[in-house]
Each structure stands twice: as structure tokens, then as C-alpha cells.
Amino acid sequence: MKQIFKYTLNLNFANSQILKIPSDKILSVENQYEEIVVYAIVDSDLDDNEYEFLIHGTGHILHEDIDNFKFLGTVNMMGGNLMFHIFYKNNH
């Protein structure tokens, strides 16, 4: 069975974060109640895939491996005072 689920990213995490998601398809990233949430199509028939997410603020030094990641989107926080750029890759 397929459904759309959301997963919250931790803004306090230093470099990268790993989420295990039973999905082949990451959809989008948004600000919801001042948290960064990722939406994915989840399939209960799939095993978990390991996704690595990077959060970079505007002007920050990029992760040395950034070319191996896919850009997911930009999220504004605190009324647009902070802008975060989200990248991900499947580590399966």
C-alpha cells in the first residue's frame, strides 16, 4: 500500500542526517510550524531505503560531497529571515 508520509529533519544536526524510509520517491521539503519536513511516497511492501539529507544555509560552506546529492528544495524559516537549502541522496 502506498501513502504519503512526512519526516522531520533536525536543524541542530551538524553535517548530515540519515533517515530510513520505505520509499523510492522523495517528493518535497517544506516548512511546517517552523520545522523542516520532507514528504515521501511510502510503500509498505518495500524495505527501508537509507536516505542522507544535508541542510545548508545561504552563504555556508557546502559539504565536500555535494555533487553526489540531489537538490530537493529551499525552505524559509522565521518569516524568511533564514533560508535553508536541502539536498539528499539514497545510500542503498
DRENGU-201291 format. One line per 4 residues: for each residue x, y, z of N, C-alpha, C. Coordinates in nm, 4 decimals, always signed. Example, Ala and Ser with C-alpha at 12.3 -4.5 7.8 and 13.67 -1.06 7.14 Angstrom:
+1.3190:-0.5690:+0.7800:+1.2300:-0.4500:+0.7800:+1.3200:-0.3300:+0.7800 | +1.2850:-0.2250:+0.7080:+1.3670:-0.1060:+0.7140:+1.2900:+0.0030:+0.7870
# end
This chain:
+0.0839:-0.1173:+0.0000:+0.0000:+0.0000:+0.0000:+0.0892:+0.1248:+0.0000 | +0.0543:+0.2215:-0.0825:+0.1314:+0.3453:-0.0913:+0.0562:+0.4588:-0.0231 | +0.1332:+0.5411:+0.0495:+0.0797:+0.6582:+0.1168:+0.1867:+0.7666:+0.1149 | +0.1469:+0.8909:+0.1378:+0.2439:+0.9995:+0.1528:+0.2642:+1.0225:+0.3017
+0.3900:+1.0150:+0.3457:+0.4269:+1.0391:+0.4853:+0.5221:+1.1580:+0.4907 | +0.5326:+1.2156:+0.6093:+0.6304:+1.3233:+0.6298:+0.7309:+1.2811:+0.7355 | +0.8512:+1.3363:+0.7208:+0.9628:+1.3096:+0.8107:+1.0265:+1.4434:+0.8463 | +1.0534:+1.4641:+0.9737:+1.1104:+1.5905:+1.0206:+1.2621:+1.5821:+1.0254
+1.3270:+1.6845:+0.9675:+1.4725:+1.6945:+0.9746:+1.5106:+1.7760:+1.0977 | +1.6229:+1.7416:+1.1576:+1.6719:+1.8074:+1.2772:+1.7623:+1.9240:+1.2375 | +1.7203:+2.0458:+1.2676:+1.8005:+2.1636:+1.2336:+1.9289:+2.1744:+1.3149 | +1.9378:+2.1070:+1.4263:+2.0556:+2.1160:+1.5118:+2.1637:+2.0162:+1.4734
+2.1392:+1.9349:+1.3738:+2.2353:+1.8321:+1.3349:+2.3476:+1.8958:+1.2538 | +2.4730:+1.8626:+1.2869:+2.5888:+1.9332:+1.2318:+2.6107:+1.9121:+1.0814 | +2.6283:+1.7888:+1.0346:+2.6646:+1.7679:+0.8946:+2.5509:+1.7071:+0.8137 | +2.5275:+1.5785:+0.8339:+2.4241:+1.5114:+0.7573:+2.3367:+1.4294:+0.8506
+2.2211:+1.3915:+0.8007:+2.1288:+1.3090:+0.8775:+2.0828:+1.1940:+0.7911 | +2.0653:+1.0805:+0.8536:+2.0185:+0.9612:+0.7841:+1.8755:+0.9323:+0.8280 | +1.7875:+0.9125:+0.7309:+1.6511:+0.8682:+0.7582:+1.6289:+0.7378:+0.6831 | +1.5686:+0.6414:+0.7497:+1.5327:+0.5155:+0.6852:+1.3855:+0.5235:+0.6488
+1.3590:+0.5188:+0.5174:+1.2244:+0.5404:+0.4656:+1.1923:+0.4292:+0.3657 | +1.0793:+0.3608:+0.3800:+1.0404:+0.2591:+0.2817:+0.9840:+0.3267:+0.1563 | +1.0725:+0.3857:+0.0785:+1.0300:+0.4683:-0.0345:+1.1329:+0.4668:-0.1460 | +1.0843:+0.4826:-0.2689:+1.1696:+0.5062:-0.3850:+1.1584:+0.6513:-0.4299
+1.0678:+0.7270:-0.3665:+1.0356:+0.8599:-0.4187:+1.0249:+0.9632:-0.3072 | +1.1225:+1.0530:-0.3028:+1.1176:+1.1689:-0.2142:+1.0473:+1.2793:-0.2947 | +0.9441:+1.3401:-0.2364:+0.8612:+1.4351:-0.3100:+0.9045:+1.5807:-0.2951 | +0.9109:+1.6286:-0.1702:+0.9348:+1.7713:-0.1497:+0.9801:+1.7968:-0.0072
+1.0137:+1.9224:+0.0170:+1.0529:+1.9674:+0.1502:+0.9800:+2.0990:+0.1758 | +0.9338:+2.1181:+0.2996:+0.8560:+2.2368:+0.3352:+0.8860:+2.2793:+0.4783 | +0.8457:+2.4014:+0.5110:+0.8440:+2.4485:+0.6489:+0.7036:+2.4229:+0.7022 | +0.6937:+2.3472:+0.8105:+0.5650:+2.3272:+0.8769:+0.5839:+2.3573:+1.0247
+0.5220:+2.4646:+1.0716:+0.5325:+2.5046:+1.2122:+0.6775:+2.5232:+1.2558 | +0.7566:+2.5857:+1.1670:+0.8976:+2.6148:+1.1927:+0.9832:+2.4896:+1.2084 | +0.9434:+2.3821:+1.1430:+1.0253:+2.2616:+1.1315:+1.0392:+2.2277:+0.9843 | +1.1539:+2.1708:+0.9477:+1.1754:+2.1280:+0.8100:+1.1236:+1.9859:+0.7972
+1.0251:+1.9670:+0.7083:+0.9682:+1.8339:+0.6880:+0.9854:+1.7913:+0.5426 | +1.0173:+1.6632:+0.5264:+1.0340:+1.6010:+0.3955:+0.9144:+1.5099:+0.3722 | +0.8568:+1.5181:+0.2532:+0.7448:+1.4319:+0.2158:+0.7931:+1.3255:+0.1184 | +0.7452:+1.2019:+0.1379:+0.7849:+1.0899:+0.0527:+0.6654:+0.9991:+0.0291
+0.6656:+0.9333:-0.0874:+0.5677:+0.8276:-0.1123:+0.6237:+0.7018:-0.0484 | +0.5533:+0.6519:+0.0516:+0.5961:+0.5350:+0.1283:+0.5174:+0.4142:+0.0801 | +0.5877:+0.3039:+0.0623:+0.5254:+0.1792:+0.0159:+0.5493:+0.0720:+0.1219 | +0.4433:+0.0241:+0.1833:+0.4558:-0.0751:+0.2913:+0.5139:-0.2076:+0.2426
+0.5197:-0.2286:+0.1102:+0.5778:-0.3514:+0.0553:+0.7295:-0.3412:+0.0362 | +0.7851:-0.2226:+0.0559:+0.9291:-0.2023:+0.0363:+1.0050:-0.2113:+0.1679 | +1.1316:-0.2521:+0.1586:+1.2220:-0.2416:+0.2724:+1.2647:-0.0953:+0.2848 | +1.3171:-0.0592:+0.4015:+1.3644:+0.0774:+0.4201:+1.4829:+0.1069:+0.3293
+1.4801:+0.2231:+0.2682:+1.5956:+0.2782:+0.1986:+1.6590:+0.3800:+0.2912 | +1.7906:+0.3879:+0.2876:+1.8613:+0.4837:+0.3708:+1.8892:+0.6096:+0.2895 | +1.8282:+0.7205:+0.3314:+1.8487:+0.8489:+0.2652:+1.9323:+0.9390:+0.3548 | +2.0280:+1.0049:+0.2940:+2.1104:+1.1016:+0.3656:+2.0674:+1.2414:+0.3232
+2.0424:+1.3277:+0.4205:+1.9983:+1.4645:+0.3949:+2.1010:+1.5632:+0.4463 | +2.1231:+1.6689:+0.3681:+2.2099:+1.7798:+0.4071:+2.1256:+1.9064:+0.4125 | +2.1489:+1.9894:+0.5141:+2.0831:+2.1197:+0.5256:+2.1923:+2.2251:+0.5236 | +2.1848:+2.3162:+0.4267:+2.2849:+2.4228:+0.4164:+2.2163:+2.5582:+0.4152
+2.2626:+2.6457:+0.5014:+2.2153:+2.7837:+0.4989:+2.2819:+2.8601:+0.3867 | +2.2180:+2.9665:+0.3426:+2.2754:+3.0517:+0.2391:+2.4077:+3.1089:+0.2894 | +2.5107:+3.0992:+0.2075:+2.6428:+3.1512:+0.2404:+2.7312:+3.0554:+0.3183 | +2.6762:+2.9404:+0.3588:+2.7563:+2.8435:+0.4336:+2.8412:+2.7598:+0.3380
+2.9512:+2.7064:+0.3890:+3.0381:+2.6198:+0.3092:+2.9650:+2.4881:+0.2831 | +2.9673:+2.4445:+0.1573:+2.8957:+2.3231:+0.1190:+2.9722:+2.1972:+0.1578 | +2.8985:+2.0928:+0.1837:+2.9514:+1.9595:+0.2130:+3.0457:+1.9199:+0.0998 | +3.1583:+1.8589:+0.1333:+3.2587:+1.8253:+0.0305:+3.2069:+1.7272:-0.0745
+3.1013:+1.6544:-0.0442:+3.0459:+1.5521:-0.1329:+2.9179:+1.5999:-0.2033 | +2.8953:+1.7319:-0.2096:+2.7665:+1.7879:-0.2537:+2.7271:+1.7434:-0.3945 | +2.8231:+1.7168:-0.4824:+2.7910:+1.6778:-0.6198:+2.7241:+1.5409:-0.6280 | +2.7327:+1.4627:-0.5220:+2.6668:+1.3315:-0.5197:+2.5248:+1.3376:-0.4637
+2.4793:+1.4575:-0.4297:+2.3463:+1.4771:-0.3735:+2.2553:+1.5443:-0.4751 | +2.1258:+1.5217:-0.4599:+2.0243:+1.5860:-0.5434:+1.9621:+1.7003:-0.4634 | +1.9441:+1.8153:-0.5274:+1.8792:+1.9286:-0.4621:+1.7302:+1.8996:-0.4494 | +1.6762:+1.9147:-0.3269:+1.5343:+1.8889:-0.3028:+1.4534:+2.0179:-0.3009
+1.5063:+2.1217:-0.2393:+1.4331:+2.2476:-0.2347:+1.4900:+2.3429:-0.1319 | +1.4359:+2.4642:-0.1310:+1.4753:+2.5675:-0.0367:+1.3574:+2.5938:+0.0565 | +1.3884:+2.6044:+0.1858:+1.2859:+2.6258:+0.2879:+1.3184:+2.7555:+0.3601 | +1.2162:+2.8422:+0.3753:+1.2405:+2.9628:+0.4546:+1.1833:+2.9420:+0.5937
+1.2568:+2.9935:+0.6901:+1.2201:+2.9810:+0.8312:+1.2166:+3.1206:+0.8924 | +1.1491:+3.1329:+1.0044:+1.1407:+3.2586:+1.0781:+1.0986:+3.3743:+0.9879 | +0.9899:+3.3525:+0.9146:+0.9365:+3.4578:+0.8291:+1.0277:+3.4999:+0.7165 | +1.1149:+3.4106:+0.6730:+1.2068:+3.4412:+0.5636:+1.3411:+3.4948:+0.6098
+1.3626:+3.5056:+0.7396:+1.4917:+3.5529:+0.7915:+1.6025:+3.4509:+0.7724 | +1.5670:+3.3234:+0.7675:+1.6642:+3.2157:+0.7450:+1.6205:+3.1345:+0.6243 | +1.7151:+3.1031:+0.5379:+1.6870:+3.0222:+0.4199:+1.7777:+2.8996:+0.4242 | +1.7163:+2.7812:+0.4138:+1.7911:+2.6561:+0.4162:+1.7698:+2.5808:+0.2857
+1.8773:+2.5257:+0.2326:+1.8767:+2.4528:+0.1061:+1.8988:+2.3053:+0.1397 | +1.8075:+2.2194:+0.0947:+1.8066:+2.0791:+0.1340:+1.8488:+1.9922:+0.0160 | +1.9440:+1.9025:+0.0423:+1.9957:+1.8078:-0.0562:+1.9799:+1.6670:+0.0010 | +1.9705:+1.5677:-0.0887:+1.9600:+1.4296:-0.0407:+2.0208:+1.3324:-0.1405
+2.0524:+1.2120:-0.0891:+2.0923:+1.1020:-0.1753:+2.0467:+0.9732:-0.1104 | +2.0249:+0.8730:-0.1939:+1.9864:+0.7391:-0.1474:+2.1143:+0.6605:-0.1252 | +2.1359:+0.6118:-0.0040:+2.2579:+0.5383:+0.0297:+2.2419:+0.3882:+0.0167 | +2.1368:+0.3419:-0.0491:+2.1122:+0.1968:-0.0568:+2.2316:+0.1309:-0.1140
# end
